[in-house]
C-alpha cells in the first residue's frame, strides 16, 4: 500500500491521527497542495478526484475518501477499535462522522474557500475550477456558530461523541476544532463541555 497525502491539510490530519492512534505505518508520499501537485496529470492518474489523502492498495485500487480508508484499515487492524465494537456503536460513530463532515467541516471549508485569496476560482476541491461565492463564506460562519453549541449540549452528558469509548468521531471533531483556526473561529467560552472534551481528546491523541 502507498499513501498519498499532505500533512498540514485537515482531511490528511484526520487520517494521520487514526494511523498514529492505531500504530499503523504506511509508505507515504507527500503531495504539495500549496503548489497544486494534486492537480497534476501524475496525481490525477492515481486519484482522478484530485484530492488527498489517497490510499493505493497493492492491487492498484485507490481509496480516495478518508472514511473509506479508515474503514478498510480498521478491518485489517481491529485492535484499539475506532469505528465501534457493537452494531450500535458502529452506527453512532459513522453517523457522527457523516454529520461532522457535512456540517462543521464543510461549513469551515466554505468560509475558507469562498473568502481566501489562495482559493480564487478554487471554491471546491478537485479538478473542477469554480468561482468563489462570498455569500457562502458568510453562511458558513452562521453554520459554525449554530453547530458548536449543539455539540456542546451533547457533550454535557457524554464523555465521548459516539457511545462510551473514544472513537474516530472524536478524531474528526478534534480535527474540525483545529480547522476552525484557519478561518479565525474558535470554540466559544460558554461551550465549556466542548472545551473539556477537547482537552480529553487531545490527551488521547498525544
C-alpha positions as CSV (number, residue, x, y, z in Angstrom):
1,X,0.0,0.0,0.0
2,X,1.1,3.6,-0.6
3,X,-0.5,6.7,0.9
4,X,-0.5,10.0,-0.9
5,X,-1.2,12.8,1.5
6,X,-0.3,16.3,2.6
7,X,0.2,16.5,6.4
8,X,-0.9,20.1,7.1
9,X,-4.4,19.7,5.5
10,X,-7.5,18.8,7.6
11,X,-8.5,15.6,5.8
12,X,-5.0,14.2,5.9
13,X,-4.9,15.2,9.6
14,X,-7.9,13.1,10.3
15,X,-6.2,10.0,8.8
16,X,-2.9,10.8,10.4
17,X,-4.4,10.8,13.8
18,X,-6.1,7.5,13.1
19,X,-2.9,5.9,12.0
20,X,-0.9,7.2,15.0
21,X,-3.5,6.0,17.5
22,X,-3.7,2.6,15.9
23,X,0.1,2.3,15.4
24,X,-0.1,1.8,11.7
25,X,2.8,2.7,9.5
26,X,2.3,3.2,5.7
27,X,4.6,4.0,2.8
28,X,3.8,7.7,2.3
29,X,4.3,10.3,-0.4
30,X,3.6,14.0,0.3
31,X,1.6,15.8,-2.4
32,X,2.2,19.5,-2.1
33,X,-1.2,21.2,-2.2
34,X,0.4,24.6,-2.0
35,X,1.9,24.0,-5.4
36,X,-1.2,22.3,-6.7
37,X,0.5,18.9,-7.1
38,X,-2.9,17.2,-6.5
39,X,-4.0,18.6,-9.9
40,X,-1.0,17.4,-11.9
41,X,-1.5,14.6,-14.5
42,X,0.6,12.3,-12.4
43,X,-1.6,12.6,-9.3
44,X,-4.9,12.6,-11.3
45,X,-3.8,9.3,-12.8
46,X,-3.6,8.0,-9.2
47,X,-6.7,9.7,-7.9
48,X,-9.0,11.2,-10.6
49,X,-10.7,13.1,-7.8
50,X,-7.6,15.3,-7.4
51,X,-7.6,15.1,-3.6
52,X,-5.6,13.8,-0.7
53,X,-5.4,11.6,1.1
54,X,-5.5,8.7,-1.3
55,X,-4.5,5.2,-0.4
56,X,-3.4,2.9,-3.3
57,X,-3.7,-0.8,-2.5
58,X,-1.4,-3.4,-3.7
59,X,-3.8,-4.4,-6.5
60,X,-4.0,-0.8,-7.7
61,X,-7.3,0.1,-6.1
62,X,-7.4,3.7,-5.0
63,X,-9.4,4.7,-1.9
64,X,-9.8,8.5,-2.0
65,X,-12.2,9.2,0.9
66,X,-11.0,9.3,4.5
67,X,-13.9,7.3,5.8
68,X,-13.3,4.6,3.2
69,X,-9.6,4.4,4.1
70,X,-10.2,4.2,7.8
71,X,-12.9,1.6,7.3
72,X,-10.6,-0.5,5.3
73,X,-7.7,-0.2,7.7
74,X,-9.9,-0.8,10.7
75,X,-10.8,-4.2,9.2
76,X,-7.2,-5.0,8.8
77,X,-6.2,-3.7,12.2
78,X,-9.1,-4.2,14.6
79,X,-7.1,-3.7,17.7
80,X,-7.8,-0.5,19.6
81,X,-11.1,-0.1,17.6
82,X,-12.0,3.4,16.5
83,X,-15.1,2.6,14.5
84,X,-17.1,0.9,17.3
85,X,-17.3,-2.6,18.6
86,X,-21.0,-3.2,18.6
87,X,-23.6,-2.6,15.8
88,X,-25.0,0.4,17.7
89,X,-21.5,1.9,18.3
90,X,-20.6,1.4,14.7
91,X,-23.8,3.2,13.6
92,X,-23.2,6.0,16.1
93,X,-19.6,6.6,15.0
94,X,-20.4,6.6,11.3
95,X,-23.4,8.9,11.9
96,X,-21.3,11.4,13.8
97,X,-18.5,11.3,11.2
98,X,-21.0,11.9,8.5
99,X,-22.7,14.8,10.4
100,X,-19.4,16.4,11.3
101,X,-18.0,16.2,7.8
102,X,-21.2,17.5,6.1
103,X,-21.7,20.1,8.8
104,X,-18.8,21.6,10.7
105,X,-16.0,20.6,8.4
106,X,-17.8,21.7,5.2
107,X,-19.0,24.9,6.9
108,X,-15.4,25.8,7.8
109,X,-14.2,24.9,4.3
110,X,-16.9,27.1,2.8
111,X,-15.6,30.1,4.7
112,X,-12.0,29.4,3.7
113,X,-12.6,28.5,0.1
114,X,-15.0,31.4,-0.6
115,X,-13.0,34.1,1.1
116,X,-9.3,33.3,0.9
117,X,-7.3,34.8,-2.0
118,X,-5.5,31.5,-2.2
119,X,-8.7,29.8,-3.4
120,X,-9.8,32.2,-6.1
121,X,-11.5,30.1,-8.7
122,X,-10.9,27.1,-6.5
123,X,-14.0,27.2,-4.4
124,X,-14.3,23.4,-4.3
125,X,-11.6,20.7,-4.1
126,X,-10.8,18.6,-7.1
127,X,-10.0,19.4,-10.8
128,X,-13.2,21.4,-11.5
129,X,-12.4,25.2,-11.2
130,X,-15.3,27.1,-9.7
131,X,-15.6,30.8,-8.7
132,X,-15.9,31.9,-5.1
133,X,-19.3,32.9,-3.7
134,X,-18.8,35.3,-0.8
135,X,-22.3,34.6,0.5
136,X,-21.3,31.0,1.1
137,X,-18.5,32.2,3.3
138,X,-21.0,34.2,5.4
139,X,-23.4,31.3,5.5
140,X,-20.5,29.0,6.7
141,X,-19.9,31.3,9.7
142,X,-23.5,31.2,10.6
143,X,-23.5,27.4,10.4
144,X,-20.4,27.2,12.6
145,X,-21.9,29.4,15.3
146,X,-25.1,27.3,15.2
147,X,-23.4,23.9,15.3
148,X,-20.9,24.3,18.1
149,X,-23.4,24.9,20.9
150,X,-25.3,21.8,19.8
151,X,-22.2,19.7,20.1
152,X,-21.6,21.3,23.5
153,X,-25.0,20.3,24.7
154,X,-24.5,16.7,23.6
155,X,-21.2,16.5,25.4
156,X,-22.8,17.7,28.6
157,X,-24.0,14.2,29.2
158,X,-21.4,12.2,27.2
159,X,-17.7,11.7,27.8
160,X,-17.2,10.9,24.1
161,X,-19.2,11.7,21.0
162,X,-20.4,8.2,20.0
163,X,-21.0,5.9,22.9
164,X,-18.8,5.2,25.8
165,X,-15.5,5.0,24.0
166,X,-13.1,7.3,22.2
167,X,-13.6,6.8,18.5
168,X,-12.9,8.2,15.1
169,X,-15.8,10.5,15.6
170,X,-13.8,12.2,18.3
171,X,-10.8,12.4,16.0
172,X,-13.0,14.1,13.4
173,X,-14.3,16.6,15.8
174,X,-10.8,17.3,17.2
175,X,-9.6,18.0,13.6
176,X,-12.7,20.2,13.0
177,X,-11.8,22.3,16.0
178,X,-8.3,22.8,14.8
179,X,-9.6,23.7,11.4
180,X,-11.7,26.5,12.8
181,X,-8.4,28.4,13.4
182,X,-7.9,28.6,9.7
183,X,-10.9,30.9,9.4
184,X,-10.2,32.7,12.7
185,X,-13.0,30.9,14.6
186,X,-12.8,29.0,17.9
187,X,-14.9,27.2,20.5
188,X,-17.0,29.9,22.3
189,X,-16.1,30.4,26.0
190,X,-19.6,29.3,27.1
191,X,-19.2,25.9,25.4
192,X,-17.4,24.5,28.5
193,X,-18.4,20.9,27.8
194,X,-16.8,21.1,24.4
195,X,-13.7,22.7,25.8
196,X,-13.4,20.0,28.4
197,X,-13.9,17.3,25.8
198,X,-11.2,18.9,23.6
199,X,-8.7,18.5,26.4
200,X,-9.7,14.9,26.9
201,X,-9.4,14.1,23.2
202,X,-6.0,15.9,23.0
203,X,-4.7,13.7,25.8
204,X,-5.9,10.6,23.9
205,X,-4.1,11.7,20.8
206,X,-0.9,12.9,22.5
